[in-house]
Amino acid sequence: MIPDLTTTEQMQNMGNKDLKDCMKFDPCCETSDDLTENFHIFAGKRAPKRDPNAAEQPTFIYIAGRNENEHTDEATAGGGAWFGTNDERNIAVRAPNTYQTSRAGEICAILAALKSQPYGKPGYTIFANQILNPEAPRP
């Protein structure tokens, strides 16, 4: 059983509630007529604020392909999709054994990046490797 809060802890909670700061859990819950008073949503202070009516921003995906030992039995290829610094969607993939070219690596990276996105999410802009296509537009 969790012990009830002390009087000092209860006073700190009241002050923290006024400041919209962290409160210590109080197992002694008093109910009120309004059920919503008994529920709290906990989120960090840095929780993103998003306007649900705002237009969806396009997703920019940078793609690169690479191969090594081309035209040999040891040829390997793969590609990468980069969404942004420290973005968990960033991905690196290997090309299938039958297609060991940098272009195959790029195509595999594009497919992996698109598969990682929610179905129906609008606005993808894919940029191929700037070395292969220096004329590609940039955001």
Phi and psi restraints in degrees (value plus and minus 20) as a CYANA .aco file:
   2 ILE   PHI    -103.5   -63.5
   2 ILE   PSI     109.4   149.4
   3 PRO   PHI     -89.9   -49.9
   3 PRO   PSI     130.9   170.9
   4 ASP   PHI     -86.0   -46.0
   4 ASP   PSI     138.4   178.4
   5 LEU   PHI     -90.4   -50.4
   5 LEU   PSI     129.1   169.1
   6 THR   PHI     -94.3   -54.3
   6 THR   PSI     148.1   188.1
   7 THR   PHI     -80.3   -40.3
   7 THR   PSI     -60.3   -20.3
   8 THR   PHI     -82.8   -42.8
   8 THR   PSI     -64.1   -24.1
   9 GLU   PHI     -85.0   -45.0
   9 GLU   PSI     -57.5   -17.5
  10 GLN   PHI     -83.9   -43.9
  10 GLN   PSI     -61.1   -21.1
  11 MET   PHI     -85.0   -45.0
  11 MET   PSI     -61.2   -21.2
  12 GLN   PHI     -82.3   -42.3
  12 GLN   PSI     -61.4   -21.4
  13 ASN   PHI     -80.5   -40.5
  13 ASN   PSI     -62.9   -22.9
  14 MET   PHI     -82.4   -42.4
  14 MET   PSI     -62.3   -22.3
  15 GLY   PHI     -85.3   -45.3
  15 GLY   PSI     -62.4   -22.4
  16 ASN   PHI     -86.6   -46.6
  16 ASN   PSI     -54.5   -14.5
  17 LYS   PHI     -83.4   -43.4
  17 LYS   PSI     -62.5   -22.5
  18 ASP   PHI     -83.2   -43.2
  18 ASP   PSI     -55.0   -15.0
  19 LEU   PHI    -106.3   -66.3
  19 LEU   PSI     -21.7    18.3
  20 LYS   PHI      37.0    77.0
  20 LYS   PSI      24.3    64.3
  21 ASP   PHI    -130.9   -90.9
  21 ASP   PSI    -199.6  -159.6
  22 CYS   PHI     -83.7   -43.7
  22 CYS   PSI     122.6   162.6
  23 MET   PHI    -143.9  -103.9
  23 MET   PSI     127.2   167.2
  24 LYS   PHI     -99.8   -59.8
  24 LYS   PSI     119.5   159.5
  25 PHE   PHI     -81.6   -41.6
  25 PHE   PSI     111.0   151.0
  26 ASP   PHI    -132.1   -92.1
  26 ASP   PSI      88.3   128.3
  27 PRO   PHI     -90.0   -50.0
  27 PRO   PSI     -36.2     3.8
  28 CYS   PHI    -110.0   -70.0
  28 CYS   PSI      69.6   109.6
  29 CYS   PHI    -115.7   -75.7
  29 CYS   PSI     103.4   143.4
  30 GLU   PHI    -113.6   -73.6
  30 GLU   PSI     114.0   154.0
  31 THR   PHI    -112.3   -72.3
  31 THR   PSI     137.3   177.3
  32 SER   PHI    -148.8  -108.8
  32 SER   PSI     156.4   196.4
  33 ASP   PHI     -88.2   -48.2
  33 ASP   PSI     -48.5    -8.5
  34 ASP   PHI    -112.7   -72.7
  34 ASP   PSI      89.2   129.2
  35 LEU   PHI     -79.0   -39.0
  35 LEU   PSI     -51.3   -11.3
  36 THR   PHI     -85.0   -45.0
  36 THR   PSI     -41.5    -1.5
  37 GLU   PHI     -88.6   -48.6
  37 GLU   PSI     -35.0     5.0
  38 ASN   PHI    -118.6   -78.6
  38 ASN   PSI     -14.2    25.8
  39 PHE   PHI    -139.0   -99.0
  39 PHE   PSI     121.3   161.3
  40 HIS   PHI    -153.2  -113.2
  40 HIS   PSI     123.1   163.1
  41 ILE   PHI    -128.5   -88.5
  41 ILE   PSI     106.4   146.4
  42 PHE   PHI    -123.5   -83.5
  42 PHE   PSI     104.1   144.1
  43 ALA   PHI    -165.2  -125.2
  43 ALA   PSI     130.1   170.1
  44 GLY   PHI     -86.2   -46.2
  44 GLY   PSI     140.4   180.4
  45 LYS   PHI     -85.1   -45.1
  45 LYS   PSI     -40.6    -0.6
  46 ARG   PHI    -116.1   -76.1
  46 ARG   PSI      -5.0    35.0
  47 ALA   PHI     -77.8   -37.8
  47 ALA   PSI     108.8   148.8
  48 PRO   PHI     -84.7   -44.7
  48 PRO   PSI     119.0   159.0
  49 LYS   PHI    -119.2   -79.2
  49 LYS   PSI     100.5   140.5
  50 ARG   PHI    -147.0  -107.0
  50 ARG   PSI     110.3   150.3
  51 ASP   PHI     -99.0   -59.0
  51 ASP   PSI      96.0   136.0
  52 PRO   PHI     -83.9   -43.9
  52 PRO   PSI     -38.0     2.0
  53 ASN   PHI    -114.3   -74.3
  53 ASN   PSI     -22.7    17.3
  54 ALA   PHI     -91.4   -51.4
  54 ALA   PSI     129.2   169.2
  55 ALA   PHI     -88.3   -48.3
  55 ALA   PSI     122.2   162.2
  56 GLU   PHI     -89.0   -49.0
  56 GLU   PSI     111.1   151.1
  57 GLN   PHI     -99.2   -59.2
  57 GLN   PSI     125.8   165.8
  58 PRO   PHI     -87.7   -47.7
  58 PRO   PSI     133.2   173.2
  59 THR   PHI    -119.1   -79.1
  59 THR   PSI     103.4   143.4
  60 PHE   PHI    -116.6   -76.6
  60 PHE   PSI     107.1   147.1
  61 ILE   PHI    -145.1  -105.1
  61 ILE   PSI     104.0   144.0
  62 TYR   PHI    -120.5   -80.5
  62 TYR   PSI     112.1   152.1
  63 ILE   PHI    -140.3  -100.3
  63 ILE   PSI     121.0   161.0
  64 ALA   PHI    -162.8  -122.8
  64 ALA   PSI     124.1   164.1
  65 GLY   PHI    -141.6  -101.6
  65 GLY   PSI     133.5   173.5
  66 ARG   PHI    -170.0  -130.0
  66 ARG   PSI     125.0   165.0
  67 ASN   PHI    -155.7  -115.7
  67 ASN   PSI     135.1   175.1
  68 GLU   PHI    -150.6  -110.6
  68 GLU   PSI     128.7   168.7
  69 ASN   PHI      36.4    76.4
  69 ASN   PSI      23.5    63.5
  70 GLU   PHI     -77.9   -37.9
  70 GLU   PSI     125.3   165.3
  71 HIS   PHI      45.1    85.1
  71 HIS   PSI       6.7    46.7
  72 THR   PHI    -150.1  -110.1
  72 THR   PSI     148.7   188.7
  73 ASP   PHI     -89.4   -49.4
  73 ASP   PSI     -38.5     1.5
  74 GLU   PHI    -115.0   -75.0
  74 GLU   PSI      -6.2    33.8
  75 ALA   PHI     -81.3   -41.3
  75 ALA   PSI     117.3   157.3
  76 THR   PHI    -156.2  -116.2
  76 THR   PSI     128.5   168.5
  77 ALA   PHI    -166.8  -126.8
  77 ALA   PSI     136.9   176.9
  78 GLY   PHI    -187.2  -147.2
  78 GLY   PSI    -197.4  -157.4
  79 GLY   PHI    -172.8  -132.8
  79 GLY   PSI     151.1   191.1
  80 GLY   PHI    -160.0  -120.0
  80 GLY   PSI     130.2   170.2
  81 ALA   PHI    -141.3  -101.3
  81 ALA   PSI     106.4   146.4
  82 TRP   PHI    -139.0   -99.0
  82 TRP   PSI     100.3   140.3
  83 PHE   PHI    -115.4   -75.4
  83 PHE   PSI     -48.8    -8.8
  84 GLY   PHI     144.6   184.6
  84 GLY   PSI     149.8   189.8
  85 THR   PHI     -79.4   -39.4
  85 THR   PSI     107.7   147.7
  86 ASN   PHI      37.3    77.3
  86 ASN   PSI       4.2    44.2
  87 ASP   PHI    -101.2   -61.2
  87 ASP   PSI     108.6   148.6
  88 GLU   PHI     -86.9   -46.9
  88 GLU   PSI     -32.4     7.6
  89 ARG   PHI    -103.4   -63.4
  89 ARG   PSI     -32.7     7.3
  90 ASN   PHI     -74.8   -34.8
  90 ASN   PSI     118.3   158.3
  91 ILE   PHI    -167.8  -127.8
  91 ILE   PSI     128.4   168.4
  92 ALA   PHI    -145.9  -105.9
  92 ALA   PSI     117.7   157.7
  93 VAL   PHI    -156.3  -116.3
  93 VAL   PSI     137.1   177.1
  94 ARG   PHI    -119.1   -79.1
  94 ARG   PSI     125.5   165.5
  95 ALA   PHI     -98.5   -58.5
  95 ALA   PSI     131.9   171.9
  96 PRO   PHI     -79.6   -39.6
  96 PRO   PSI     132.9   172.9
  97 ASN   PHI     -75.6   -35.6
  97 ASN   PSI     -51.7   -11.7
  98 THR   PHI     -98.4   -58.4
  98 THR   PSI     -32.6     7.4
  99 TYR   PHI    -147.8  -107.8
  99 TYR   PSI      69.1   109.1
 100 GLN   PHI    -128.7   -88.7
 100 GLN   PSI      43.4    83.4
 101 THR   PHI    -147.9  -107.9
 101 THR   PSI     141.2   181.2
 102 SER   PHI     -85.3   -45.3
 102 SER   PSI     -54.1   -14.1
 103 ARG   PHI     -84.0   -44.0
 103 ARG   PSI     -60.7   -20.7
 104 ALA   PHI     -82.9   -42.9
 104 ALA   PSI     -58.4   -18.4
 105 GLY   PHI     -81.9   -41.9
 105 GLY   PSI     -61.5   -21.5
 106 GLU   PHI     -83.0   -43.0
 106 GLU   PSI     -65.0   -25.0
 107 ILE   PHI     -83.1   -43.1
 107 ILE   PSI     -62.4   -22.4
 108 CYS   PHI     -82.4   -42.4
 108 CYS   PSI     -58.8   -18.8
 109 ALA   PHI     -86.8   -46.8
 109 ALA   PSI     -60.5   -20.5
 110 ILE   PHI     -81.6   -41.6
 110 ILE   PSI     -67.3   -27.3
 111 LEU   PHI     -81.8   -41.8
 111 LEU   PSI     -63.0   -23.0
 112 ALA   PHI     -84.6   -44.6
 112 ALA   PSI     -59.9   -19.9
 113 ALA   PHI     -85.0   -45.0
 113 ALA   PSI     -64.3   -24.3
 114 LEU   PHI     -88.2   -48.2
 114 LEU   PSI     -55.3   -15.3
 115 LYS   PHI     -86.1   -46.1
 115 LYS   PSI     -46.6    -6.6
 116 SER   PHI     -99.9   -59.9
 116 SER   PSI     -28.5    11.5
 117 GLN   PHI    -111.8   -71.8
 117 GLN   PSI     131.3   171.3
 118 PRO   PHI     -82.1   -42.1
 118 PRO   PSI     123.0   163.0
 119 TYR   PHI     -80.9   -40.9
 119 TYR   PSI     113.2   153.2
 120 GLY   PHI      64.0   104.0
 120 GLY   PSI     -17.3    22.7
 121 LYS   PHI     -90.7   -50.7
 121 LYS   PSI     103.6   143.6
 122 PRO   PHI    -102.7   -62.7
 122 PRO   PSI     143.5   183.5
 123 GLY   PHI      58.5    98.5
 123 GLY   PSI      40.3    80.3
 124 TYR   PHI    -115.1   -75.1
 124 TYR   PSI     113.8   153.8
 125 THR   PHI    -143.3  -103.3
 125 THR   PSI      96.4   136.4
 126 ILE   PHI    -128.2   -88.2
 126 ILE   PSI     108.6   148.6
 127 PHE   PHI    -132.1   -92.1
 127 PHE   PSI     104.2   144.2
 128 ALA   PHI     -98.2   -58.2
 128 ALA   PSI     147.1   187.1
 129 ASN   PHI     -68.5   -28.5
 129 ASN   PSI     106.5   146.5
 130 GLN   PHI     -84.4   -44.4
 130 GLN   PSI     -46.1    -6.1
 131 ILE   PHI     -87.3   -47.3
 131 ILE   PSI     -60.1   -20.1
 132 LEU   PHI     -94.9   -54.9
 132 LEU   PSI     -50.3   -10.3
 133 ASN   PHI    -160.5  -120.5
 133 ASN   PSI      59.8    99.8
 134 PRO   PHI     -85.9   -45.9
 134 PRO   PSI     -34.6     5.4
 135 GLU   PHI    -105.8   -65.8
 135 GLU   PSI     -23.7    16.3
 136 ALA   PHI     -81.8   -41.8
 136 ALA   PSI     115.5   155.5
 137 PRO   PHI     -87.0   -47.0
 137 PRO   PSI     136.4   176.4
 138 ARG   PHI    -143.4  -103.4
 138 ARG   PSI     127.1   167.1
